[in-house]
Structures are given as structure tokens and as C-alpha cells.
Amino acid sequence: MDVADFDYELPPTAIAQHPIEPRDAARLLVDTGDDAPPLHRHVRDLPEILRSGDLLVVNTTRVLPARLRLRKTSGGAVEVLLLERLDEGSLDEPGESRWEALVRPSRKVPPGTVVWPESDAPLSVTVHDDLGDGRRVISVDSAGPLLAALEAGGTMPLPPYLTEGLDDPERYQTVYARRPASAAAPTAGLHLTSDLLDRCAARGIERADVELVVGLGTFRPMTKERVDDHEMHTEWFDVPATTLDACERTRAAGGRIVAVGTTVVRALESAASTGDRSGRTALFIRPGHEFRLVDLLLTNFHLPRSSLLVMIDAFVGPHWRELYGEALAEGYRFLSFGDAMLLARQRNSHR
């Protein structure tokens, strides 16, 4: 398969620049299969669309204020995006921590360079080894608790296609976010509210949690001509035993496992395919993947030529093109702050 097979025309006007309020007012395109037109609903309708006995699985990762705007002693600007912590330690502690990060412009920052925040945040960053693709090993030295220093000196790592700031940083967090660790939000979960989850529970729709720390594996673009040549970076995942038990009970009772977002798919399918409940996953879900756990997928609309769109193709087959075409024709909002779709796994989706 060529990466060009996953291209489509995305007008800039279709890219949502602001999240809709309330969260669950987002539109929801409900896939009903190859032979029937999709339904046009809203995320708030989810408790009525799903069935009693279904299981919602969510990613509880929390986004760090991971984008740091820094300067060299010469005055040159440097941007650092924290991807993942490399050592163990608490965000509530001061001192030095080591990270993998994207550094721009990386070629102008030799190893050993110390850079400082443009604000008065109590931290400094030392840039170390070059890992390729703009990735560097860095160390962050904070005078106070690390998380407080990042909150003072960092900003939410919004994608580059979002050209305006965010008034409320919590709007880039899910309502159930817990451990700060990710470099991007699991955006399908941004649509869910506490009230909606309560209404799901009242209808017998259980919830279970996983964690996948969102990093390069999720948002790095495909730059090769062939899909099979794309390198997936590893990401940390954890699927609690209670979640796997809930999946087993759901299946045994005839219910469906509903993944809220592609990161949940990656976590669940990694655990199912390896037998490991936690660790690092380099799983690249593409056509031919045998889905072991996920039956339904709540997801946003994704960028052209992205690995996430390849996952959608693996889940529903080339039918995704009709769904995306319908969404564009009907004025749906795309990407991180856009609308959503509910997809059912197709048995004939593998090519």
C-alpha cells in the first residue's frame, strides 16, 4: 500500500480551531455499514445509540504543559516539546530529570547547550544527544516541583494546525484525565462529559480505563512512500487486569467493547496481541490486522496520509472514504477540536 492511498482533500475551513461547548454538543457521524447511509447525531446521544451491556474504554492519560519556549545565552530562540520522561521520578519533586524531546532548530543546538525559559519559570534545559528526526535527549533542572515549573514555563502542546491559543488549558484535557504524562490529548475523549458518562452508566453501559502515553507513535506523520516502510515509535501503555476482566465479561454477555479513541485501540490490541498488560508498544495497526478486542470505535476525523487513517482503514475498510466525503459535504468539523464518528468493525475490512 502506498501512503498516497490515504490522502484526501481537507479544506482549511473544515479544520476546527476551537472546541465546541458543551463538549458533548459535537456532531456524531454514525456508521451503519457499507450498504446504508450513516446517521447524523450528536455525541450527547451516545447513551441511546449504545446498548445496555456495552463497555466504554477510555484513555486516562493527562497532557503535560510540554511545549517550552526557550532562549540560548546568545538570545537565539529554541522550542522544546517534551515527548517522554526517560528516568523515574515524581513530577512533584525538584531537581534534574531526563527526557526525550523534539528540539527546534535541532541542528543549531549542539550537545551541552543550556537554554532558559522566556518567562521567569524556575527551570533550565540542557540539550544532549541527537536521536534523529529532531529528537534529542534533554535534561530539565527545576528549582521547585517539576510539574509546577512546567506549568509556569510551558504551554499546552496544541497541534500546529491549530493557529489560535486556548483560553482554558483544561479544554485540552479529558474530564477523567489523571496522570500527567502525554505530549498530546487523546482527542476522542474530549467530547465526553461527566453527565454523559453518568447517563451511560444508568443505561447499563460500563466504563473501564487504560493508559497510553501519547507521543510520536500517535502523531508522527508518515513520510515514506510505502505504508509498510513507516516506523512506529514506541509508546507506554497500561491495561489494568480489571479492564481486561471487564472486556471478557462484556464479550461473554454479548456486549460490545467500545474504544474511545485510537489510543485506546492501540492499548487494548497491544495487550491482546502480546499477552502483556503493560510496557512499550510499537504496534502499527494497518489493513490485515486481526482485531481481538475492539468492536466499536469513537474517533475524530484524522489528517490525510496519517497512520491513524491507516488504522481506520484496517477497522472499516475503504468505506472510510465515503464516510469522510459525507462528513465534508455535511460541514462536519475535522481534527482535534472537531466532530466525531462512531465506527463498527467490519469483518470484511481486511484487504
C-alpha positions as CSV (number, residue, x, y, z in Angstrom):
1,M,0.0,0.0,0.0
2,D,1.1,3.5,-0.8
3,V,0.8,6.4,1.7
4,A,-0.9,8.2,-1.2
5,D,-3.8,5.8,-0.9
6,F,-4.6,7.5,2.4
7,D,-4.7,11.0,1.0
8,Y,-7.9,13.2,0.7
9,E,-8.6,16.8,0.2
10,L,-9.1,18.6,3.6
11,P,-10.1,22.3,3.1
12,P,-8.6,24.5,5.8
13,T,-12.1,25.8,6.5
14,A,-13.0,22.2,7.7
15,I,-10.4,22.3,10.5
16,A,-11.9,23.2,13.8
17,Q,-9.9,25.9,15.5
18,H,-11.9,26.0,18.7
19,P,-13.6,23.3,20.8
20,I,-17.4,23.3,20.8
21,E,-19.3,23.9,24.0
22,P,-20.6,22.0,25.7
23,R,-18.2,19.1,24.9
24,D,-20.9,16.6,24.0
25,A,-22.6,19.0,21.6
26,A,-20.2,17.8,18.9
27,R,-21.8,16.2,15.9
28,L,-21.5,12.4,15.6
29,L,-21.5,10.6,12.3
30,V,-22.7,7.0,13.0
31,D,-21.6,4.4,10.5
32,T,-24.3,1.8,9.7
33,G,-22.3,-0.3,7.2
34,D,-21.3,-0.3,3.6
35,D,-24.9,-0.6,2.2
36,A,-26.7,2.1,4.3
37,P,-26.2,5.8,4.7
38,P,-24.6,7.0,8.0
39,L,-26.7,8.6,10.7
40,H,-26.2,12.2,11.8
41,R,-26.4,12.5,15.5
42,H,-24.5,14.2,18.4
43,V,-22.1,12.8,21.0
44,R,-24.7,13.6,23.7
45,D,-26.9,10.9,22.0
46,L,-24.3,8.2,22.8
47,P,-26.2,6.6,25.7
48,E,-29.2,6.0,23.4
49,I,-27.0,4.8,20.5
50,L,-25.1,2.2,22.5
51,R,-26.8,-0.8,24.2
52,S,-27.0,-1.9,27.8
53,G,-24.1,-4.3,28.4
54,D,-21.7,-2.4,26.1
55,L,-18.3,-1.3,27.6
56,L,-16.8,2.1,27.1
57,V,-13.0,2.0,27.4
58,V,-11.2,5.4,27.9
59,N,-7.6,6.6,28.0
60,T,-7.0,8.4,31.3
61,T,-3.6,10.0,30.4
62,R,-3.3,13.7,31.1
63,V,-1.4,16.1,28.9
64,L,1.6,17.9,30.2
65,P,2.2,21.6,29.5
66,A,5.0,20.2,27.4
67,R,5.9,22.9,25.0
68,L,8.7,25.1,26.3
69,R,9.8,28.3,24.5
70,L,13.4,28.9,25.5
71,R,16.4,31.0,24.6
72,K,20.2,30.4,24.4
73,T,22.5,32.8,26.1
74,S,23.1,34.3,22.7
75,G,19.4,35.2,22.5
76,G,18.5,32.6,19.9
77,A,15.1,31.1,20.2
78,V,14.7,27.3,20.9
79,E,11.5,25.4,21.2
80,V,11.4,22.1,23.2
81,L,8.5,19.7,23.1
82,L,8.8,17.1,25.9
83,L,7.8,13.7,24.5
84,E,8.5,11.2,27.3
85,R,10.4,11.0,30.5
86,L,13.4,8.7,30.4
87,D,14.1,8.4,34.1
88,E,12.0,7.5,37.1
89,G,10.8,10.2,39.5
90,S,7.9,12.3,40.6
91,L,6.6,15.4,39.0
92,D,6.2,16.7,42.5
93,E,9.9,16.7,43.2
94,P,12.6,19.3,42.3
95,G,15.9,18.5,40.7
96,E,17.0,17.1,37.4
97,S,15.0,14.8,35.1
98,R,15.9,13.4,31.7
99,W,13.5,13.4,28.7
100,E,13.2,12.6,25.0
101,A,12.1,15.8,23.3
102,L,11.7,17.4,20.0
103,V,14.1,20.4,19.7
104,R,13.8,23.1,17.1
105,P,16.0,24.1,15.4
106,S,17.9,21.0,16.5
107,R,20.9,21.4,14.1
108,K,21.7,24.8,15.7
109,V,21.7,23.4,19.3
110,P,24.9,21.5,19.9
111,P,25.1,19.0,22.8
112,G,25.8,20.7,26.1
113,T,23.8,23.8,25.2
114,V,21.8,25.3,28.1
115,V,18.6,27.1,27.3
116,W,16.4,29.2,29.6
117,P,12.7,30.0,29.5
118,E,11.4,33.3,28.1
119,S,9.3,33.6,31.3
120,D,10.6,33.6,34.9
121,A,9.8,29.9,35.3
122,P,12.3,28.2,37.8
123,L,13.8,25.8,35.3
124,S,16.6,25.4,32.7
125,V,17.1,22.8,29.9
126,T,20.3,21.2,28.8
127,V,20.3,19.6,25.3
128,H,22.2,16.4,24.9
129,D,22.4,13.6,22.4
130,D,20.9,13.7,18.9
131,L,18.4,10.8,18.3
132,G,17.5,11.8,14.8
133,D,14.3,13.3,13.3
134,G,14.7,16.4,15.5
135,R,14.6,14.2,18.7
136,R,17.1,14.9,21.4
137,V,17.9,13.7,24.9
138,I,17.5,16.7,27.3
139,S,17.7,17.3,31.0
140,V,15.3,19.6,32.8
141,D,16.6,21.2,36.1
142,S,13.8,22.6,38.2
143,A,14.3,24.6,41.4
144,G,10.9,23.6,42.7
145,P,8.4,20.8,41.9
146,L,8.8,19.8,38.3
147,L,5.1,20.0,37.4
148,A,4.8,23.4,38.9
149,A,7.8,24.6,36.9
150,L,6.3,23.2,33.7
151,E,3.0,24.8,34.4
152,A,4.8,28.2,34.9
153,G,7.1,27.9,31.9
154,G,5.3,25.6,29.4
155,T,2.1,25.7,27.3
156,M,-0.3,23.0,26.1
157,P,1.3,21.3,23.1
158,L,-1.5,22.0,20.6
159,P,-1.0,20.6,17.1
160,P,0.4,23.0,14.5
161,Y,-2.8,23.2,12.5
162,L,-4.4,25.0,15.5
163,T,-3.4,28.5,14.8
164,E,-5.0,30.2,17.8
165,G,-4.4,29.9,21.5
166,L,-6.6,28.2,24.1
167,D,-8.3,30.3,26.7
168,D,-8.8,27.4,29.1
169,P,-6.0,24.7,29.1
170,E,-8.4,22.3,30.7
171,R,-10.3,22.1,27.5
172,Y,-7.4,20.1,26.1
173,Q,-7.8,17.5,28.9
174,T,-10.5,14.9,29.2
175,V,-12.8,15.1,32.2
176,Y,-11.3,11.8,33.6
177,A,-7.6,12.6,33.0
178,R,-5.3,11.5,35.8
179,R,-1.5,11.1,35.5
180,P,0.3,13.9,33.6
181,A,2.5,12.3,31.0
182,S,1.4,12.8,27.4
183,A,2.5,15.2,24.7
184,A,-0.9,15.3,23.1
185,A,-4.5,14.7,24.1
186,P,-6.5,11.5,23.3
187,T,-8.9,13.8,21.4
188,A,-11.9,11.5,21.1
189,G,-12.3,11.6,24.8
190,L,-12.5,15.4,24.8
191,H,-16.2,15.0,23.8
192,L,-17.2,13.1,26.9
193,T,-18.7,14.8,29.9
194,S,-19.3,13.6,33.5
195,D,-23.0,13.8,32.9
196,L,-22.8,11.8,29.7
197,L,-20.8,9.1,31.4
198,D,-23.4,9.0,34.2
199,R,-26.2,8.6,31.7
200,C,-24.3,5.8,30.1
201,A,-23.9,4.1,33.4
202,A,-27.6,4.5,34.2
203,R,-28.4,2.6,31.0
204,G,-26.1,-0.3,31.9
205,I,-23.1,0.8,29.8
206,E,-20.0,0.2,32.0
207,R,-16.7,2.1,31.8
208,A,-13.2,0.8,32.0
209,D,-9.8,2.6,31.9
210,V,-6.5,2.2,30.1
211,E,-3.4,4.4,29.8
212,L,-1.5,5.1,26.7
213,V,1.1,7.9,26.9
214,V,0.5,9.8,23.7
215,G,3.7,10.6,21.9
216,L,5.4,10.3,18.5
217,G,3.9,6.9,17.8
218,T,0.4,8.6,17.6
219,F,1.1,11.9,15.9
220,R,4.3,11.4,13.8
221,P,3.4,11.8,10.1
222,M,4.2,9.1,7.6
223,T,7.0,10.3,5.4
224,K,7.8,7.2,3.3
225,E,6.1,6.3,0.1
226,R,5.0,2.9,1.3
227,V,2.9,2.4,4.4
228,D,4.9,-0.7,5.4
229,D,8.1,1.4,5.5
230,H,6.6,3.7,8.2
231,E,8.4,3.4,11.5
232,M,6.1,3.5,14.6
233,H,7.8,4.9,17.6
234,T,7.0,3.1,20.8
235,E,4.6,4.4,23.5
236,W,4.0,3.3,27.0
237,F,0.7,1.6,27.7
238,D,-1.0,0.0,30.7
239,V,-4.2,-2.1,30.6
240,P,-5.3,-3.0,34.2
241,A,-6.4,-6.5,34.9
242,T,-9.8,-5.1,35.9
243,T,-10.2,-3.7,32.4
244,L,-9.3,-7.0,30.7
245,D,-11.7,-8.7,33.1
246,A,-14.4,-6.2,32.1
247,C,-13.7,-6.9,28.4
248,E,-14.0,-10.6,29.0
249,R,-17.3,-10.2,30.9
250,T,-18.7,-7.9,28.2
251,R,-17.9,-10.3,25.4
252,A,-19.3,-13.3,27.4
253,A,-22.6,-11.5,27.9
254,G,-22.9,-10.5,24.3
255,G,-21.9,-6.8,24.8
256,R,-19.6,-4.8,22.6
257,I,-16.3,-3.2,23.5
258,V,-16.3,0.5,22.5
259,A,-12.9,2.2,22.3
260,V,-12.9,5.9,22.9
261,G,-10.2,6.9,20.5
262,T,-7.4,5.3,18.5
263,T,-5.0,5.3,21.5
264,V,-7.4,3.0,23.4
265,V,-7.5,0.7,20.3
266,R,-3.7,0.6,20.3
267,A,-3.5,-0.1,24.1
268,L,-6.2,-2.9,24.0
269,E,-4.9,-4.5,20.9
270,S,-1.3,-4.4,22.1
271,A,-2.3,-6.2,25.3
272,A,-4.4,-8.7,23.4
273,S,-1.8,-9.5,20.8
274,T,1.2,-9.8,23.2
275,G,-0.3,-11.0,26.4
276,D,1.4,-8.2,28.2
277,R,-0.8,-5.8,30.2
278,S,1.8,-3.0,30.2
279,G,5.0,-2.0,28.6
280,R,6.1,-0.3,25.4
281,T,4.2,-0.9,22.1
282,A,5.3,-0.4,18.6
283,L,2.1,-1.9,17.2
284,F,1.2,-0.4,13.8
285,I,-2.5,-1.3,13.1
286,R,-3.0,-1.5,9.3
287,P,-5.1,-3.5,6.9
288,G,-4.8,-7.2,7.7
289,H,-4.7,-6.6,11.5
290,E,-6.9,-9.1,13.3
291,F,-8.8,-7.1,15.9
292,R,-9.1,-9.2,19.1
293,L,-11.0,-6.9,21.4
294,V,-12.4,-3.7,19.9
295,D,-15.9,-3.8,18.3
296,L,-16.8,-0.1,18.1
297,L,-14.6,3.0,17.8
298,L,-15.5,6.5,18.8
299,T,-13.0,8.7,17.0
300,N,-12.4,12.1,15.5
301,F,-11.6,12.8,11.8
302,H,-7.9,12.4,11.1
303,L,-5.3,14.1,9.0
304,P,-4.7,12.9,5.4
305,R,-1.8,10.4,5.0
306,S,-1.6,9.7,8.7
307,S,-1.1,6.4,10.5
308,L,-4.4,6.9,12.3
309,L,-6.2,6.9,9.0
310,V,-4.5,3.7,8.2
311,M,-5.9,2.3,11.4
312,I,-9.4,3.4,10.4
313,D,-9.0,1.6,7.1
314,A,-8.0,-1.5,8.9
315,F,-11.1,-1.2,11.1
316,V,-13.8,-0.4,8.5
317,G,-12.1,-0.9,5.1
318,P,-12.0,1.6,2.2
319,H,-15.6,2.5,3.2
320,W,-13.9,5.3,5.3
321,R,-13.6,7.4,2.1
322,E,-17.4,7.5,1.7
323,L,-17.8,8.5,5.4
324,Y,-15.2,11.2,5.2
325,G,-16.8,12.5,2.0
326,E,-20.2,12.6,3.7
327,A,-18.8,14.4,6.7
328,L,-17.1,17.1,4.5
329,A,-20.2,17.6,2.4
330,E,-22.3,18.0,5.6
331,G,-20.0,20.5,7.2
332,Y,-18.5,18.4,9.9
333,R,-15.6,19.9,11.8
334,F,-12.3,18.0,11.5
335,L,-9.2,17.1,13.6
336,S,-8.5,17.6,17.3
337,F,-11.3,20.1,18.2
338,G,-13.7,18.7,15.6
339,D,-16.6,16.4,15.5
340,A,-16.6,12.6,15.9
341,M,-17.7,9.4,14.2
342,L,-18.8,6.1,15.6
343,L,-17.5,3.2,13.6
344,A,-18.4,-0.5,13.7
345,R,-15.6,-3.0,12.9
346,Q,-16.3,-4.7,9.6
347,R,-15.5,-8.4,9.2
348,N,-14.6,-7.8,5.6
349,S,-12.4,-4.8,6.3
350,H,-9.1,-6.6,5.6
351,R,-7.5,-6.5,2.1
